[in-house]
């Protein structure tokens, strides 16, 4: 492996706070690739040689009326060039042929890559598509006119993920991989899980009279946090909830409002960089991830926080999310709640003894040696090295 090989990692997300992007950069750089990046914000990692920050959308496209006209009257390809391709810096578009590998994350930049067709594939050798979540039919989505127009545009972008431009594909969980293969008629993407680096930690002691529950991440009420708030007053006094939330004060306000009357049982903590999460949460006992299966991304969720809890040597309490259940039961570090109500969650937590929790935490010692970024990086690198057909 030599530094002559150049890779471009692209994602329409804030790269410096996107754990999966940071891992891809680390894996590639460690394997001898010279890595550039395209995404929102400043350079995400010192190993990136050149970062191309996305531009802001043209000012004239920002008014709601203009957006409505763009989504209702302008053809998809032109709309895409105006709303998304215009965000790509001109100097990257001019220089992009020099890359031996492009790693595209999710579908935002897929139409731009596919537009290069065979010439793009020949110039770059390999173009890998990493699908962080489900991009397909979503039961239960809003059915208004605007929502339908946006959904049709999203469907147009996602249709390009079947292109032969992509020499390899990956996604985050077996369930989503099977859905992609079934709906789009492609080979099942390789499963590359969102694993953090290995942490040499030991489980913290468990106090039978004071059990520390934790949830860290985005304060999205659709991810079961509303049910968590309902379950809190039903929990035995030994339980205390710690929240380490991302997002602005406005993002957090709905959840904080639900928890106001239980302030004595809840502690809020400032978020830490993604590389420090496992060590920060190590002092607590159980991470709770109770995601009602209201859409495919939640049915087959296998989130960062699940693996960060393992590296932090915490037990996990989860709902009947199949991809999490398989790993938690095989590793012996999880409690599965049957049912999706607040009462189900409270009863499941109340049933846990001090010994149950200590045993789950102890089981993460072995699980952490397997479920880490160092191991998963080999899967990712093997996937992108698949011979171009």
N, C-alpha and C positions, 0 to 999 in steps of 0.2 A: 504494500500500500504506500502511495506517495502523495505528497501535497499537490501534485499536478492535477489531481481530480478535484473538480469544483462542483459544489452542490448549492442549490438555492432552495430555501425553505420558505414557503409562502402561506400566509393565513390572514384573513380579514378579522384579526382580533388583536388585543393588546398583548404582544408577544411576551413581554417581561413578566407578566402575571399568568401566563398560560402554561401550566406544568407540562402538558404533553409536548408543546412546541419546544420548551426548554430541554426536555429529555431528547427529542430528536436531534437538536443541535449538539448536545453533549455526545450522543452516540456516534454521530457522523464525524465530529471533530476528533473523538478518541480513536476512530478507525482510519484517520489520516486524511479525511476530506477537508478541503478548504471550504468554509461555509459562509454564504451570504444569506440575508433574510429580507423578506418583504412583509410588512405588517404595520399595525397601528402603534404609534409611540416611538420611543427612543430605542437605541441598540439593546437587545434583550440579554446578551451574554457577551462577555469579553472575548470569547473564542470566535465570535462572528467577525469576519474580516471587513465586510461592508454591509451596512444596513440601509435599506430603502424604505423610508417612512411613507406610508400612504398619504396622499393629499386629502384635503377636505373636499366634499362634494361642491360642484359649482354653485355659487350663491343663488343663481336664478332658479335652481331646482328645489330650493328649500321651502317656499310657500306651499301650504297644503293644497291650494287650488292647482298649482303647477304639478305637484306630485300626482294629484288625481287625474289630470289630463295625461301625464306620462303613462300612468298605469292603465288608462282606459282607451287611449287613442294611438299610442306609439307602438310600432311592432317590437316584439321581444328583443331582437338583436340590437336594434338602435337604442332601445331603452337600456339595455345592458351596457352598451358603450358609454352612454351618458351617465348612468348612475354608479357603475362599478369600474369599468375599464378606465375611466377618466381619473380614478384614484391612484392608478399605478404611475409612478414617476416616469417621465419621458426617457430619462437616461437609462433606466432599467429596460424599458421596452426596446431601446436601440441596442443594448448590449447583451440581451438575454440569450443569444445563440451560443455564448461561450460555455454554458453549463453542461456538464456531463450527466447531471441528475437534477431533477426538480421534484421536490416533495410538496404536493399540494394538500392542504388541510381543509377538509370539508369542501363544499361545492361553490363557494363564492367566486373563486377564480377559475373554475372549471371551464366555462365557455371561452374565456381568454386563451387558455392552454389548448383547448380542442380546436380553436380557430386556426392554429398553426398546422393542423393536419399531419400528414406524413412528413412534411418538411421539418416540423417541430420535433417529431419523434426521431428522425434521422440526425438532426443537429444535436439533440440532447442525449441520445442513447437510451436513457431511462426517465420515465415520468411516473412517479408513485403517487397514488391517491390514498390519503388516510382519512377515513370517515369517522369523526368523533361521535356522531349521533345519527339518528334516523332521518333520512331525507327521502320521504315518500308519502304515501297517503296517511293522513292523520285523522282517525275517527274523532268526532266530537269537536272539531275546530269550528270557530265562528262562521256563520253562513251568510253574513251580510254582503252587499255588493262589493265594498272595498276589500273585505277579507277574501272574497272569492277571486278578485283580480290579483291580489298579492299571491294567493295560493297557486293560481295558474302560472304566474311568473316563476315562482319557486319550482313548480313542476317542470317548467321549460329548462331551468338551469340544471335540475337534477337529472334530466333525461340524458345529458351529455356524459354522465359518469360511466356509461357503457362504452364509450369511445375506445377504439383500439390505440389511441394515443397513450393510454395508461398501460404501462407494462407490468404493473403490479398494484394491488389494492390491499388495504388493511382496515380493520375496524376494531372496536373496543371490547366486544363481548360476543360469545357464541350465538346468542339469540338474535342480535342485530345482523350478524353475518349470515345466518340462515334466511332472514327476511330479505336482505339484499339479493341473495342468490335466487330466491323464489320470485320476487317482484320484478327484478330487472334481467333475469335470465343470464347472469354472469357466474363465473366460478366463485365459490364462497371466498370472500376476502380472508386473508390471514388474520388471526386474532392477535393483536398486540395490545396488551392491557396497559392501563394507565398506572404504572407502578412507580413509587418513589424509590430512592436509593436505600440500600441497606443501612440500618442504624444499629449500632452495638449497644443496645439498651437492655435493662432488666425490668420486669413488671414491678410497678410500685405496690406497696402493701395495701391490703383491702381492710378498711375499718367497717365492721358489721353494722355499726350505728350511724355511719356517714358514707353513703355511696354517691360518688360523683359521676353524674351523667354528662355527656358533652355532645354538642352538635357544632361543627365548624363548616363554614362555606357561605353560599349565597342564601339570603333570607327569603326564599321563594315559598310562599304558603302552599303552592300546589305540590311541593315535595314533602307533604305530611306535617309541616310545622304547625299548621292550624290544628290538626289532630293532637299533636304533641302538647299544644297549649291547653286543649280540652282535657287531656289526660292528666296534666300536672296536679290539679286538686284532688285527683283520685289516687295519687301515689302515697305510699306510706311516708311518714316524716323523715325516714332515714335517707331519702333521695333528695339530691340537690342538683340543679341543672346549670351547666356552664355553657355559654354561647360565645363563640368566636366568629363574628360575622363579617363578611365582606360587603362592599357597597356603601353608598352614601347614607346620610341620616334619613333622607326621604325613602330610600329602599328599605331601610330597617323599620321605619315607623309603623307599618301595619302589624308586624310581629310584636314589637314593643308594646303597642296598644293592647294586644290580646293578653300580654303577660303582666300588665300594670298591677292587677289585684293580687298577683303572686310574687311580688318583688322580693319578698324575704326568702324565696326558694330559687331565685335565679340570679346568676352573676354574669355580667357581660365583660368580655376581654377583648383587647385590641388584637386585630389579626397580625400575624407574623409572616415573613417571606415563606414561600412554599417549601424551601429547603429546610426550614426550621420547624415545620408543623409537628412532625413526629415527636421531637424532643419537647416541644411546648406542651403537648397534650399528655405526655407520659405520666404526669402526676395524678391524672384522673383514672377512672375505672372502666366506663362503658361508653362507647360511641353508639348513638341511636340513629338508625337510618330507616325510616318508616315511610316508604314512597308508594302511595296508592297507585295502582296500575291504570291510570287514566289515559295514557298515551304510550306508544311503543318505546320511547326513550326511557320511560319510567318502568315499564314492564321488564325490560332487559337491561336495566341499569347496572353498571359495574363501576361505580364512581371512584374518583381519586381518594375521597375521604375514607372509603372502605379499606383501601390498602395503607393509607396513612395511619389509620387506627391500628392495623397489624404492626406496622413499624414502630408505632408508639407503645406497643405492648398492651393495648386495651382489648377487652372483650367487645363484641359487637352484638347489638340487638337489632334485628331486621324484620321486615315483613316478608311475605311469600314471593319475593323477587327471585326467579329461578336461578339466574346466573350467580347471584350472591349466595343463595342458599347452598348451591353445590360446593362452593369453596369453603364456606363457613362450617358446614357439617363435616366435610372431608378433613378439615384441619382441626375441628373440635374447639373453635374459638368463638362460636356464635350461638345465640338463642333466636329461634324463628318464632315470630308471633303469628298465630293462626287467626285470620280475620283482619278486617281493615277499619275497625272503629276505634275511637278513643278508649272505649272500655276494654277492647281487646288488648290494646297497647298497655294500658295501666295494669290489667290483670297479669299480663306476661312479665312485666317488670317487677310487680309485687311478688311474683312467684320465685324470683331469683334469691338464692341464699348467698351468704358471704363465701361459702365454699364453691358454689357454682361460678361466681364471678372470678375468684382466684384461679380456678381451673381453666376458665376461658383465657385469662391473661397469661397463664403459664404456657398454654398451647401455642400462643403466638411466637414463642421462642423458635420453634421449628418452622412454623409457617413463614416467618420473616426471612428465613434463609432461602426460601424458594420464591416468595412473592416480592421481588425487588427489581429495580430498574437494571441492575447489572445483568441479571439473567434475561430479562425481557429484551434488552438491547440486542442480544445475539439473534433473537427471533426477527427483530426489525431489520437488522443488517442482512440477514440471510434472505429476507423477502425482497429487498431492493436489488439484491445481486442475482435475482432470477434472470436467466438468459433472455434477452429480447428475441421474441419470435417474429 
